[in-house]
Amino acid sequence: MDNLENKQIYPIADAIAKVKQSAVAKFDESVEVHVRLTIDPQKSDQQVRGVAELPHGTGKKVKVTVFTSTQKKEAEAAGADLVGGEELIDKIKSSGKIDADIAIATPEMMPRLATIAKILGPKGLMPNPKNKTVTEKVKEVIESLKRGRVDFKSDSSGNVHQVIGKVSFDVEKLEENFKTFIEALRKSKPEAAKGKFVKNVSVCSTMGKAVRIIL
């Protein structure tokens, strides 16, 4: 985030265009947004957590695992990549592995997930009511995730990092995704955080230097 191309600040579209022009990797790099907040990361009541549904997705296919004993057919029909109940938990427990980008669960499964919490937790896959990954609305959540829903939260330094697409995306699509994310981030401002919330914002590609944005 501090690896800025220079100290100049650009309008959103111009900054994104510069990021696209400077991307030189042989693969389709991700476009990342890095936001420095004014929160105190040491205070639990100033932690930031939120959800944004990017209109054009991130360009990455999201692997969704669903833990449920009551909505298996609904989860499969909605496009979940892996669905199961006790048998899936036992399989993960014995192997110590899970191939997923996000996991959701229906409420009755939560007590049973305690047995694999040490596997899910470090990977950020433990379902949580706060980001709606513990839900009865399985079909709705899966479809939202597949469309481009992303969950974000502040790190130990009080910053938020989020992928908003690929370098191959049009500037307009990346700009729309950026604005959607920033709006959701602002709405997630904790009540305990007073005054100015966003200190500065920069955008970069996976291998490129950051370009600071005017908000």
N, C-alpha and C positions, 0 to 999 in steps of 0.2 A: 504493500500500500504506500510506503514511503518512497518507492522506487519510481518517482515521478519523472516523466519525460522532460518537463521544465516546470517553472512556477506559474505559467500562464493558465488562466481558467477559461474554458470554452462553453458555449451553449451545448445543450445535449446532443443535437444532431451532428454538430461539428466534431464533438469529442468522439462520438461513435464512428464517424467517418474516418477520423485519424487512426482509431484503433484498427479498423478494417484494413486501411491502407498499409499499416505497419506490421501486420501479421505476416510472418514469413515461414512459419512451420509447414511441413509437408502434410500435416493432418488438419482437419477442420477444427481450429481452436475454439474453445468456449469463450464467451464474452462475460466477464465478471464485473460485478459492482461491489465496491468496498466503501462502507460508510463508517465514518468515525462519529460516535455519539458523545454527548456530554454527560452521560449517566455515570454513576459511581458503581463500577462492576463488583465492588466488594459488598454492596448492599443488596440483599435478596429482593427487596421491594422495588428495585430499579432494574431488575432483569427484564430484557425485552424478548418477547416471543410472539410470533404472528404467522399468518397464512396469507398468501397471495395467489390468485389464479391468473397466471400469465396468459394473455390472449393468444399468443403464438407458441406457447410451450418453451422448453429449454433446448429442444433439438435432441434430447436424449430419451430413449425408451425407458420408462420407469417399470422396474420389476416389483410387483405388489404381492405380498404374502398376506393371506387372511386366516386368522385363527377363529374358527366358529364351529359350533355344534348344531346351530339352528338355521343358518342361512348359506349352506354350502352351494346349493343350486343357484341362488341369487348372485353369489360371489363369482362363480364360474361364468355365468351368463354376462356379467358386467365386465369380464376381461381380466380377472385376477390371474396371476401367473402360477400361484400355488395356494391351494386351499386345504384346510384340514382342522381336525380337532385334537383329541388326546393322542391319536396315532402320529400326527405331525409333530407334536410336542415331544413325544418319546423318541422320534427319529432324530430331531435336532439335539436332544439331550444326549443321545448315544454317540452321535457323530461330532458334536461340538461345532457344527457349521450350519449356516443359513445363507442362501444366495438370494438376497433381496435388497432393494433400495429403500423400501418402506414397508412396515407391517401394520396391519390394523386388526382389531379384535372386537367381537361382540362382547358385551359386559360379562356374560356368564363364564367367559374363558379367562378373565383376569386373575382369579385366585390360582388357576392352574399354571399360568405363565410364570409364576414365582419360581418354578423349578428350573427355568431356563433364563431367568433374569440376568445372570452373569454372562450369558452368551449374547443376549439381545442388547443389554445396556451399553457395553463398550462400543457397539456398532451404531448406536443411536436408533435402534429398532424397537425399543420397548414402547408399546402402544400407550398413549396418554390422552385422557379426556380433553386436556387443554388445547391440543391441536387436532381434535376430532378424530383421532385414530382409534379411540374406543367409542364405538357407535352401534346403534341399531340400524342406521341408515347406510348399510354396507354398499348397496348398489350406487347410491348417490356419491359416496366418498370415493369409491374406485373410479367412477367415470370422471370425477373432478381431478383426481390424480393423473389419470391418463391424458386429460386435456391439457394439463400444464400447471396444476396446483403445486406450489412449493411451500415448505415450512422453513421459517428462518428464526434465528435467535441470536442474542448477543453473546460474544465470546468473553474470555477472562480479561480482555483488555478494554471491553466496552465497545467493541466494533461489531458490525454485521457484514457478512460476506454472502453474496448470492450470484449464481449463474443466471443470466437472463436470455441466453440463446447461443448461437454459433456465429462465427465470423461470416459464414456463407449466407446468413439472414440479411434481408434488405435493411437499410438504415431505418426505414419507417417502422418495420416490425420490431426491431431492437428498441427503438425509441418508445413504442407503445408498451412493450414489456417493462422497460425501465420505469416509465411513469406509473404503471400499475403497481410495481413493486414499491416505489417510493411512497405512493399514497397509502398502501397497506402498512408500511413501516411507520409512517407518521401516526396512523390510527392506533398503532400498538404502543404509543408512548405511555409509560407507567404514570399513574397519578402522582407518585412520589418524586418523579423527575420534574423539576421546576425550570422555568426559563427556556432558553433555546435548546432544542433537542438534537438537531443534526449539526455537527460541527463542520464537516466537509465530506464531499463525495468524489470518488474517482472511478474510472472505468478502464479496464484493460483486457487484453486477450490472455490466454493461458501462458504464453511465452513472451508477451510484450510488456512494455513499460506502461505505467498508469498515466491517464490523462485526467486532470481535474475538471469537474463540471460545475457550471453556474446553475444554482437552483432558483 
